[in-house]
């Protein structure tokens, strides 16, 4: 991001304090209908999900013993929370020419939908800049703009269901939503159970304290240290693979803290309970830009891979409609404009 744009971005996002993100962390999935978008977007309803069995703010770990070298629990006596009061609230970069809903109903919508006549999207609303809840309860971010544009092109109203990432594909296949738009990395094991329409490429990255006092620049630098990440993600897989490699080399393992949301993982870094967090690279870069006094990117983007909109296998009509809409968004520049809005490439 250019310096001038970054300054615009920082000045814009500091208009509020962590109301939206902290509210998500404290209230879990009890958000009511969103305030309609006054910027010309289509109205969005955000619905609670019945699939989150523990409230946001509780650790993702179970009481079962962790794998060797990977402690899937919070430190005794602690409760993960959202960003501390005083942390800035995220917001879009004001550089996009995208205007939503200008291509309304240009793609024929399938009739077989979870709720007839509407598009229901599942997303984990804890990972800015791709999906989070703003200060007035609206689902916002890159993924939410993609979801709004997709629904508009299908000529459908949009409902967003806030879902725990670890369960999101299972819940898609259980018929709780039509599609998943939630920074889901396309991996062979996921492709066995769901079909994807690629829409963004992203890597992984390590977020550290500002100034990188621990000198963390590579994954190997995490040996013997405590790292937090979101449960069920590619980053969890990366840390477990890293511990296998460290053990083979006779090096101390990483202590891995797993949480239900990215917000909770970042809170551990902010509070000094972890020396780093692993995220999708856009999320790590976003936090570092959002609050450079607290965070910086220590481990730059690696393992770049496509992310995809998930559709249940066998739902051919919907898959074809989503594919056509995304292809049109790519061809007419809409997808690039939405990326620019959120500082993504």
Protein Blocks (a to p, Z undefined) as FASTA:
>chain_A
ZZklmmmmmmmmmmpccklmmmmmmnopabccddddfehpacddddddfkbmbdghiafb
dfbdcdehiacbddehiacddddehiacdddddfbfbdghklgokaccdfbdfbghiacd
dddffbcfkbccdfkopaedjklmmmmmmmmmnopacddddddfklmmmmmmnopafbdc
ehiacdfklmmmoccddfbdcdddddddehilnopabfklmgoiacdddehiaklmmmmm
mmmmmmmnopacddddddfbfklmmmmmmnopafbdcddfklmmmmmmmmmmlgccfbgc
ehiacddddddehilmlmmmmmmmmmmmmmnommmmmmmmnopZZ
